[in-house]
Amino acid sequence: MFCTVCRHNLRGIAPQKCCPECGQPFEQSDPSTFRNTPSRFASSPPNQIGRLGWTTMLLALLPGCSIGLLILSWLAGWAQLGHQPVPMVDDPKGIPGRFFGVMYVLGILGLISFFPAIALTAVVLGIQTGRAVLDRRRWKSWAVVAGTSVVLVGTAWWTVSGALPGRIIEWLLD
């Protein structure tokens, strides 16, 4: 027997007519005033974000990290060449130096991982949205959904709109 609001275990609570955790009234003889099982989304109390929320927020950083790797490889090329790398002129595969070689590989990994990171974040964001819809009292779940959506859409727009400096993707794929 669990509280309908906070999912507190009500077994063993004898004469009390309300949940000791949140104060929700219940009657042991009336099954409509309590749950028989906790919700499958009951991994955290309603006022906490929970594991899925933290996972969603961390996954929202993945596309940004991918872009960060692209920018770092471009900056390493700029440092090695002494000027901004120019697509079709400065071939990144021809720039000498072990440090730049590592940065070039990281940039390619960032480019390859960008779209799967966006897709994975969108899937987990969908799960988080469903969780927030099913449990309207989880206002922090909605905050996670809103914040992650802003980061995800902003990152995608920034990349697609060509706002990356120096035509990084074109130069890296040269």
NORVENTA-V827188 format. One record per residue. RES is the residue in one letter. PSI is psi in degrees with one decimal (none if undefined). BURIAL is b if it has 16 or more other C-alpha atoms within 10 Angstrom, else e. D_FIRST is the distance of its C-alpha to the first C-alpha in whole Angstrom. Layout:
# NORVENTA-V827188
res | psi | burial | d_first
RES | PSI | BURIAL | D_FIRST
RES | PSI | BURIAL | D_FIRST
This chain:
# NORVENTA-V827188
res | psi | burial | d_first
M | 123.4 | b | 0
F | 149.4 | b | 4
C | 140.7 | b | 7
T | -19.3 | b | 9
V | -57.5 | b | 12
C | -3.2 | b | 12
R | 21.7 | b | 9
H | 140.3 | b | 9
N | 119.0 | b | 6
L | 1.6 | b | 5
R | 136.8 | e | 6
G | -3.3 | e | 9
I | 101.9 | e | 10
A | -84.1 | e | 12
P | -12.2 | e | 15
Q | 144.2 | e | 14
K | 11.3 | e | 13
C | 156.5 | b | 13
C | 131.1 | b | 11
P | -16.5 | e | 13
E | -48.4 | e | 14
C | -10.2 | e | 15
G | 5.5 | e | 15
Q | 125.7 | e | 13
P | 145.2 | e | 13
F | 158.0 | b | 10
E | 124.0 | e | 11
Q | -24.9 | b | 9
S | -8.3 | e | 11
D | 102.4 | e | 11
P | -15.8 | e | 9
S | -9.7 | e | 11
T | 0.8 | b | 10
F | 166.7 | b | 6
R | 148.1 | b | 6
N | -29.5 | e | 5
T | 152.2 | e | 7
P | 156.0 | b | 8
S | 151.2 | e | 12
R | -11.9 | e | 14
F | 18.1 | e | 16
A | 39.8 | e | 14
S | -15.8 | e | 17
S | 155.7 | e | 17
P | 161.3 | e | 16
P | -22.0 | b | 18
N | 12.6 | e | 21
Q | 156.4 | e | 22
I | -43.7 | b | 24
G | 171.8 | b | 22
R | -41.2 | e | 24
L | -36.3 | b | 25
G | -44.1 | b | 26
W | -39.9 | e | 29
T | -43.8 | e | 30
T | -44.9 | b | 31
M | -39.4 | b | 33
L | -38.8 | e | 34
L | -28.6 | b | 35
A | -21.8 | b | 37
L | -19.7 | b | 39
L | -49.9 | b | 40
P | -37.4 | b | 43
G | -38.1 | b | 44
C | -37.9 | b | 45
S | -45.6 | b | 47
I | -37.9 | b | 49
G | -39.9 | b | 49
L | -38.6 | b | 51
L | -46.6 | b | 53
I | -40.1 | b | 54
L | -40.2 | b | 55
S | -37.4 | b | 57
W | -42.6 | b | 59
L | -36.6 | b | 59
A | -38.8 | b | 61
G | -41.1 | b | 63
W | -44.2 | b | 64
A | -39.3 | e | 65
Q | -39.3 | b | 67
L | -29.2 | e | 69
G | 0.8 | e | 70
H | 166.5 | e | 69
Q | 132.4 | b | 66
P | 135.9 | b | 65
V | 127.2 | b | 67
P | 144.6 | b | 66
M | -3.2 | e | 68
V | -53.1 | e | 71
D | 95.7 | b | 69
D | 120.6 | e | 67
P | -25.4 | b | 64
K | -15.9 | e | 65
G | 0.2 | e | 68
I | 124.1 | e | 67
P | 163.7 | e | 68
G | 134.0 | e | 66
R | -40.5 | e | 63
F | -46.4 | e | 61
F | -34.6 | b | 61
G | -43.0 | b | 61
V | -44.2 | e | 57
M | -35.5 | b | 57
Y | -45.6 | b | 58
V | -41.8 | b | 56
L | -38.1 | b | 53
G | -42.4 | b | 54
I | -42.4 | b | 54
L | -39.3 | e | 50
G | -40.4 | b | 49
L | -43.2 | b | 51
I | -36.2 | e | 49
S | -9.1 | b | 46
F | -54.3 | b | 46
F | -40.7 | e | 45
P | -34.5 | e | 42
A | -41.3 | b | 40
I | -45.2 | b | 40
A | -45.8 | e | 39
L | -42.6 | b | 36
T | -39.2 | b | 35
A | -39.9 | b | 35
V | -48.3 | e | 33
V | -34.2 | b | 30
L | -38.9 | b | 31
G | -41.2 | e | 30
I | -43.8 | b | 27
Q | -37.9 | b | 26
T | -44.5 | b | 27
G | -39.6 | e | 25
R | -44.0 | b | 22
A | -36.3 | b | 23
V | -41.3 | e | 23
L | -28.1 | e | 20
D | 90.5 | b | 18
R | -17.4 | e | 21
R | -8.8 | e | 20
R | 74.8 | b | 21
W | -29.1 | e | 24
K | -28.7 | b | 25
S | -41.4 | b | 25
W | -36.1 | b | 27
A | -40.0 | e | 30
V | -45.0 | b | 30
V | -46.9 | b | 30
A | -47.7 | e | 33
G | -44.0 | e | 35
T | -39.1 | b | 35
S | -43.9 | b | 36
V | -45.7 | e | 39
V | -44.6 | b | 40
L | -48.8 | b | 40
V | -40.4 | e | 42
G | -42.8 | e | 44
T | -45.2 | b | 45
A | -43.9 | b | 45
W | -43.8 | e | 48
W | -38.8 | e | 50
T | -48.5 | b | 50
V | -33.1 | e | 51
S | -5.2 | e | 53
G | 21.8 | e | 56
A | -9.0 | e | 55
L | 135.9 | e | 55
P | 144.9 | e | 58
G | 24.2 | e | 61
R | 56.2 | e | 60
I | -47.6 | b | 58
I | -43.9 | b | 57
E | -41.5 | e | 60
W | -42.4 | b | 62
L | -33.2 | b | 59
L | -0.2 | e | 60
D | none | e | 64
